[in-house]
Amino acid sequence: MIKPDGVAAKVVGKVLDRFEKEGFDLVAMKLVPPDLSRIEAFYSVHKGKPFYEGLLKFMTEGPSVAVVWEADDAISRTRAIIGATNSKEAAPGTLRNLYGTDNRRNLVHASDSPESAEKEIALLFRKEELARSPVKV
């Protein structure tokens, strides 16, 4: 997911381009308006943590772009492409290093496991919105 800071900074195309250049296949994408109840469900794993309320506030500042990608070893490859959670500590050339600003305004969210991905995708997309097996050109 490209967070509100990425949408506001107008770097959505750069993020998408990076994943396409890395060989990922686009399965689904949509602009998601800020919705507190959906964001609370999405980040429920962090409820009660010191940063939770600030995260909710940030994520309701504007729309996000929800994206589903497919690729071999997609989760670990995605994590390498986006970089460390804290943008200031992210490796050079990673998306968070290039476009993030700190630990919260870090441009993107990426699932950390197949189970998380399944839950997060279900919160953002209906099954019929997922277009698997894209035609190769």
C-alpha positions as CSV (number, residue, x, y, z in Angstrom):
1,M,0.0,0.0,0.0
2,I,1.3,3.5,-0.9
3,K,0.5,5.5,2.2
4,P,-1.0,9.1,2.2
5,D,2.5,10.7,2.3
6,G,3.4,8.9,-1.0
7,V,0.1,10.0,-2.6
8,A,0.6,13.6,-1.4
9,A,4.2,13.6,-2.7
10,K,3.1,12.4,-6.1
11,V,5.4,9.4,-6.2
12,V,2.8,6.7,-6.8
13,G,4.0,6.2,-10.4
14,K,7.6,5.8,-9.2
15,V,6.7,3.2,-6.7
16,L,4.6,1.2,-9.3
17,D,7.4,1.5,-11.8
18,R,9.9,0.1,-9.4
19,F,7.9,-3.0,-8.8
20,E,7.2,-3.5,-12.5
21,K,10.9,-3.1,-13.3
22,E,11.6,-5.8,-10.6
23,G,9.4,-8.2,-12.5
24,F,6.3,-8.1,-10.3
25,D,2.9,-8.7,-11.9
26,L,0.1,-6.3,-11.0
27,V,-3.0,-8.1,-9.7
28,A,-5.1,-5.3,-8.3
29,M,-4.9,-1.6,-7.6
30,K,-7.2,1.1,-6.3
31,L,-7.3,4.5,-4.6
32,V,-8.6,4.0,-1.1
33,P,-10.2,7.0,0.7
34,P,-9.3,7.4,4.4
35,D,-11.7,5.3,6.5
36,L,-11.0,5.0,10.2
37,S,-12.7,1.7,10.7
38,R,-10.9,0.0,7.8
39,I,-7.5,1.4,9.0
40,E,-8.2,0.2,12.6
41,A,-8.9,-3.3,11.2
42,F,-5.9,-3.1,8.9
43,Y,-3.5,-2.2,11.7
44,S,-5.2,-4.1,14.5
45,V,-2.1,-6.0,15.2
46,H,-0.6,-2.7,16.6
47,K,-3.5,-1.8,18.8
48,G,-2.3,-0.8,22.3
49,K,1.2,0.1,21.1
50,P,2.5,3.6,21.8
51,F,2.5,4.6,18.1
52,Y,-1.0,3.2,17.3
53,E,-3.0,6.4,17.7
54,G,-0.5,8.4,15.7
55,L,-0.5,5.8,13.0
56,L,-4.3,6.0,12.7
57,K,-4.2,9.8,12.6
58,F,-1.5,9.7,9.8
59,M,-3.3,7.1,7.8
60,T,-6.6,9.1,7.8
61,E,-4.9,12.3,6.5
62,G,-5.6,11.4,2.9
63,P,-6.1,8.5,0.4
64,S,-3.8,5.6,0.0
65,V,-3.2,3.4,-3.1
66,A,-3.8,-0.3,-2.4
67,V,-1.8,-2.6,-4.6
68,V,-1.5,-6.4,-4.9
69,W,1.5,-7.8,-6.7
70,E,2.5,-11.3,-7.6
71,A,6.1,-12.6,-8.0
72,D,8.2,-15.5,-6.9
73,D,9.3,-14.9,-3.3
74,A,7.2,-11.7,-3.4
75,I,7.2,-10.9,0.4
76,S,10.9,-11.0,1.0
77,R,11.7,-9.3,-2.3
78,T,9.2,-6.6,-1.5
79,R,10.7,-6.0,1.9
80,A,14.1,-5.6,0.3
81,I,12.8,-3.1,-2.3
82,I,11.0,-1.0,0.3
83,G,13.7,-0.9,3.0
84,A,13.7,-0.6,6.8
85,T,10.6,0.8,8.5
86,N,12.4,3.9,9.6
87,S,13.1,5.7,6.3
88,K,16.3,7.4,7.9
89,E,17.7,3.9,8.4
90,A,16.6,2.4,5.1
91,A,19.3,1.2,2.7
92,P,20.3,3.5,-0.1
93,G,18.1,3.0,-3.2
94,T,15.2,1.5,-1.3
95,L,11.8,3.2,-1.7
96,R,11.7,4.3,1.9
97,N,15.2,5.7,1.6
98,L,14.3,7.6,-1.6
99,Y,10.8,8.9,-0.7
100,G,10.1,8.3,3.0
101,T,10.8,10.8,5.7
102,D,10.7,9.0,9.1
103,N,9.4,6.0,11.0
104,R,5.7,6.7,10.3
105,R,5.8,8.7,7.1
106,N,7.6,5.9,5.4
107,L,5.8,5.8,2.1
108,V,4.5,2.3,1.9
109,H,3.1,-0.7,3.9
110,A,4.0,-4.2,2.9
111,S,2.7,-7.5,4.3
112,D,5.3,-9.4,6.3
113,S,3.9,-12.9,5.9
114,P,1.5,-14.8,3.6
115,E,-1.1,-14.8,6.5
116,S,-0.9,-11.0,6.8
117,A,-1.1,-10.6,3.1
118,E,-4.2,-12.7,2.9
119,K,-5.9,-10.7,5.7
120,E,-4.8,-7.3,4.3
121,I,-5.9,-8.1,0.8
122,A,-9.3,-9.2,2.0
123,L,-9.7,-5.9,3.9
124,L,-9.0,-3.9,0.7
125,F,-10.3,-5.9,-2.2
126,R,-13.2,-8.2,-3.1
127,K,-12.2,-11.5,-4.7
128,E,-13.6,-10.4,-8.1
129,E,-11.3,-7.4,-8.1
130,L,-8.2,-9.6,-8.2
131,A,-7.0,-10.2,-11.7
132,R,-4.6,-13.1,-11.5
133,S,-2.5,-14.6,-14.3
134,P,-1.9,-11.4,-16.4
135,V,-1.2,-11.9,-20.1
136,K,2.6,-11.8,-20.8
137,V,3.6,-9.5,-23.6
